Amino acid sequence: RYSQGFGITDRKLFLEGEGFFDVRHNEQMPLTVETHGVVVHDLGTAFKVSNYREDTNIDIRLYEGKLSLYNTPTKRNGISMSPGEEVLINKATGKFLRQRMNESIGEGASMNILYFDNKPLRTVAQALSRSYGIHVKVAKTAENKHVYLIVNRKANTIDDLLLSLQKTGHIKYKKITNGYLLY
C-alpha cells in the first residue's frame, strides 16, 4: 500500500510480503517503507525487504547506497546498513543479525534467486511453499536442520530442489496428500 499523498507530500509505502526497491534519493521527500516490526528509510539505494506474515524474521538486503532502520519492537533508531549486508530482525524480540550476503543486485531485482545460507529447514520450507504454490511441511525432527541451497525459481522445479536436498544424505522427502514432507 502507499500513502494517499505518495509523490506529492511524501513517499511512504506499507509492505507485507516482498519487494525490491531501486530508489533515487530525495532529501525533501525520502522514501520510507513500513512493515510490521521495522521502518526502512532510504538514503539513495537499491534494496529488498521480505516480511511475510508467517515468517519469524524480517529480511532486509542492501545492494547499493545506504539504509537507516527503525526497529519497532525495541524502538531502536538509526541502525545503518552498508552495501552487501543482510539484516534479519526477529519480529517477536526485535533482535537483529547482521551478515554478508552473496546475492547480486540483478538477482535481487529479478526476485527469481533464493539464497539459503545456513538457514533452518523450516524457513526454507516456507519459502519453497510460497515460491512453488505447494505445501512443504517439515517433520519436528528436521525443523532445526540448517541448509545451504541456491534456488532459481524459473529454472528449478520443486522436485529438482527436493532431490538435491535428499542427495546431501541429511534430509529425505516424500510426497504427501497436499504437498511434500521433509524429514
Secondary structure, DSSP 8 states (H G I E B T S, - for coil): -B-TTBTTTBEEEE-SEEEEEE----TTS-EEEEETTEEEEESS-EEEEEE-TT-SEEEEEEEES-EEEEETTTTEEEEEE-TTEEEEEETTT--EEEEE----HHHHHHT-EEEEEEEEHHHHHHHHHHHHTSEEEE-GGGTT-EEEEEEETTT--HHHHHHHHHHTTS--EEEETTEEEE-
